[in-house]
Amino acid sequence: MRLLDTHTYRLESFLDEGSARYAILSHRWREEEVEFADVRNEEFPSSMKGALKIMKCCELAVSQGLDYAWIDTCSIDKSSSAELSEAINSMYRWYENASICYAFLDDVYKDDEKTFRESSWFTRSWTLQELLAPQKIVLYDKHWQEIGTRESQCYIIYNITQISPMILMKKSDARDFSVAQRMSWASRRQASKVENVAYSLMGLFEVNMPLLYGEGQKAFLRLQENIIKTSDDQSIFAWSGVQEDYPGLLAPSPRCFSMCHDIIPIQSRKGGNAFMMTNRGLLITLEIYQWNKLDMYVAILNCAREKDIWGRCGYSRVGIFLRRLTEFDQWARAKDDCDDLRDQMDDHKLAWRQANPFSIINQLQYPKR
């Protein structure tokens, strides 16, 4: 781990991450950022556009007795693929262990709530972990005037992101929430490289995997496969928005989880059934009911919405539509002709309650995408 000396602007390497207290900067990348090669020169490149925010970060850190800062633009040698991979796999932990995080929102004016709500800082993939991981965050506007802390602004941030105030106030750990809920926080965020949509979520899901730039959307599928290896939370399958029969149970993008902010896992006294990826796809045991179409079925997931379809508190089980493939033992996510199961409950609730199960417990294999 490389840290920038806040007095000299020189980089120092630390093998023991816990040996130094440091501040960390969260920001949007812009033109003329100060990168690793720039700070290795004899003189700090203060004339570069990106230098000011580094200097302000260091100034704030010094005022709070911190001799070091970690800044993603200059603390990583991105010419080394091994170092970049190590940094991205460690980044959530580095933000978590920082003494303080300064979030620089360069498109916000302190007294203008509208600019705060519309800030691009809330739309970028990498800044999600920067919002969640640090123990303490102070937010600054484009002129480096303090807006407030994550705690003081938590209800506005909740309205923007749908992230629970309990998380924002550090009374709950983000990683204790369901897979679907965590995915929903990323559903409206973007990255300049499609692979970074997945790589930026590794820390939030406690996943480590190699970086393969060029794999495109396969990175998100690979992320989900790694989540499945250590989690039996079926909410990972509770995504929606299928536009065509989809050969697989894993979502193509976090955007598919945009309506999942209130989905929670249901814990069984017997424990959940294990599921796994095989060379034929996903092998999983689910409860299946035939829907009102000859080839349409509903699989019941071991998760629920915190409120039912009428907005009443309570648990409303989540189901997904499936269609049998030619192969007898394989199934696919079906096009959402009914789109949202909840919208159909009034018309079909009697049939739903009295449905004859096609197979109470049926072992399904979903082809790998």
N, C-alpha and C positions, 0 to 999 in steps of 0.2 A: 504494500500500500504506500503510495506517495502522497505526502502532505506538503502544502505550500507554507513556508515560514511567513507569518503575517507581518514581520518586521522587515525582512530582506527580499521577499518575493522569490526566494530560491526553494527548489524542491528538495525534500529529504525523504529517504526510503525507510520504512518501518516494517520489520518482520513480525513484530508483536503488535497487533492492531490496538491492543489495550494500553500500550505504553505512553500514549499521548492523548491529551484532550484537544478536540478540534471542533471548529465550526464547519458548516457545510452550506453550500449555496444551491438553491433551486431557482431555475430561470429558464427562459426560452432561448434557444440558439438563434443568433442573428448573424449579420454580415461582420466580417473581420473579427472573428473570435480569437482570443489568445490561446494558442494550443501548446502542446508539450514542447515542440521544437522551439517555439518563441521564447519560453521562459528558461531555456537552457543557454541562451545567449548571455553575455556578460551584463548587459543592461536590460532591465524590464521594459518591454515595448509599450510605454505609457501612452503613445500617440495612437495606438490602434483603437478602433471603436469599442471592442470588447474589453479593453483594459479597465475602464472606469468601474464596472461592476465588480471586478476582482479587487480593485483597490478599496472600494466601499465595503466589500465583504470583510477584507482584512482589517480595515479601520474599526468596524463594529466588533470584530473578534478581539482586537487589542483592547478596546474599551471595556470588554468583559473578561479580561485576563486570560485570553486564549492565544497561544503562540502559534497555532497552526490552523489551516483551513484545507478542506478538500473541495475541489472545484472540477467538475467533470470535463470541462474544455481543456484544461492544462495538466491535470493530474494523471492522465492515462496516455500512454504511448500507443496511439491507435494504429501505428504502422506495424505493430506486432499483434498478429491475430491471437496468439496465446495470451498476451497480456489483456487484450480487449475482452476475450472470453472470460478470463478470470475476474475482471472488474465487473462485468455485467452479472456474472453469477454471484458476486459478493455485494453488489450495490445496495440491495435492500438492507443488509446487515450494517453496511457502512452508514447509511442514513439513520438507522435505528440506534447506533452507538454514538452518534454525534452529540456533543453537549448542547448544541442549538442549531437550528436550520433557519437561514434567512431566505425567504421566498421573495424574489424580485419580480413584480408584475409590471412590466414595462409598458403596458397599454392601459393602465389604470390611474385615475386621479383620486386622491385620498377621499375627498368629500363627494364623490360622484358614484353612488351605489350602482347605477346602471352600467358604468364601465367595469366595475368589479364583477357584476353578474355575467357580463359578456366577455370577460378576459379569456384570451386564448390559453392561458395557463390551466384552465379547467377543461380544455379540449385535447390536450396532448397526452400521448400514451405514457411517456416517461414520468410526467409530473404526478401521476396517480400514486406511485410508491413514495414520491417525495412529499405528498400530502399525508400519507398514512403512517410511514415508518418512523419519522423522528419523534423523540420524546417531547420536544418543544419547537414550535415554529412561530416566527414573527414575520408578518407580511408587510412588504414595503411597496409604495407606488412608484411611478416612473421617475419621480424626483427624489426617491429614497426617503420619503416621509413615511413614518410608521402608520399603517392602516389599523393594525391590531394583531392579536394572536389568533391561532387556530381556534382556541377556546372562546375568545370574545366574539368571533365571527361565525361560530359553529352553526347557528340556525340559518344564516344566509347560505353558508356553504352546503348545508343539508338540502336546502331548496334547490341549489344548483346541481348537486351531485347525487342526491338521494342516499348519501352515506350517513348512517346512523349517528346522531349527536353523541351517543355513548362512545363510539369509536373516536370521533373528533375531539372529545374531551378526555381521551385516554382512560376511560373507565371500562372499556372492553377492547380486546385484541381483535383487529380486523381479520386475522387468520382463523378465528373461532367461528366466523360466519360461514354460511353454506357456500358451496362452489358457485351455485347460480347467482347468489347475491353478489359475491365478489366479481363475477364476470359482468354483472349488470353495471357495476361502477365503471367498467372499461368500455361499455357498449357504445358510447358516443365520443370516444377518444380516437385520435388518429396519430400516425407516425409517418415520417417521410419515406421510410422503407417498410414495406408490408411485413417483413419478418419481425421488426421491432414491436409490432402490436403484441406478438407472443412473447418475445424475449423480455419485454418490460414487465411482464406478469409473473416471471419465474419466482421472484422473491415472495410475492404475495401468496403464492401457492406452495412455497417451500420446495420448489423443484429445481434441480440442477441438470442442465443438458448442454451439449456443445452447440456453438453457433454455426449455422450453415447458410450464410448469405447467398441468395440465389434460389433457395427452396420455395420462396413465395408463401402462399397460404398454407402450404404443408407444415410450416412452423407452428401454426395454431393447432393443427391436428396432432402434431407431435407433442405439444404442450399438454393437451388433454390426455393423450396416451400415458404420459408420465404422471399426471395427476391420478389417473385410475390405478396406477401401480401401488399407491399408498393410501387411497381413500375409497370407501364404499358408499360415498354420498351420491345417491342417484339423481340429485338435482342437477348434476352435470348434463343430464339428458332432457331437462325441462325447457329447453329453448324452443322458440317458435319462429314462424315466418317461412315455412317451407313453400317454395314456389313451384316445385316439381317433385315427382317421386325421387327421393334422395337416397342413394345407396350407402347408408351408414347411419349410425346413431350419434356421431360426434358432430358438433356444430362447425360450419365453415368459417365463422367469424364471431367475435364478441358481440357484434351488433344483434345477433339472434337472441341475446339474453336481455334485451332492453326492457322487457316487461317482467323481469325476474327479481326485482328488488325486495319482494316480500315472500320469497319462497324459502321455506325452512325444511330441513330433513326431519323425518319421523323416525324416532329410535324404537326399534323393536326389542322386547324383553329377550327374545331369542337371538338377537343380533341380526345384522343384515346378511343377505346372501352375497357371496363373493362373485365378482365378475372380472373378466380379464380379456385382453386382446390375444387372439390366436392368429394362425396363418390364414384363416378363413374369415377373420373379422372379429367382432366383439361377441363373446359368449356370456350370456346373462340370463337369469331366471326372473320372469315377470308374470304378473297376473293379467290375463287377456280376456276381453269381452268382445263379442261381435257387435259392431255398430249397425246402423240401419241400412248399410249397403252390403251387397254380397261379399265384396272383397275388402271391406274396410273393418279394421279392428281398433280397439282402444286398449292400450297397455297402461296399467296403473303403476305409477312410480312411488317409491317409498319417500315421498316428500309432499309438502302441502303449502297452500297459501295461508298467511296469518289471518286473513279475513276471507269470508265467503263471497259469493258472487253478488250478494246484496249489501256488502260492506259491513256485515256484522262480524264481530270478533269471534274467532273460532278457526278450526282447521278445515280447509277445503282441499281434498286430495287432488293431485295433479295427474292428468292422463295425457298420453300422446297418441296420435293416429299412426297406424301401421298398415302396410299392405303386404300380403304374402307374395314373394317372388316365385319364379318358376320352380326353383329348387325348393323342395318341400320344407326344409328346415331353415330357410333363410327369409328374412323380412327386411323391409325398407321403411324409412319415414315416408308417410304419404303426404301428397300435396294437401295443403290446408283448405280443402273445399269448405269445411265448416270453420276454418281458420282457428277460432278460439273455442275450445270445448265449453267454456263457461257461457258463451253466447247462445249455445244450443240447449242449455239445461232446461229452460222453460218448456220447450217443445218436446223434449225427450226424457224428462226426469222420471216419468213413470216407467218407461222402457229401461232407463238406466238402472232404476232400483230393482227391477224385476228381470234384468237381463240374464239369459242363460249363458253361463260362462262357456266360451269356446274351449277353453282349457284353464282350469283353476290355476295350475302352475305349469307353465310350458317353457321349456328351455329353448331360447331363441338364439340364432346366430345372425348377426348383422354384418353384411360384407364390409370390409375395410375400404374406406374411400381411396 
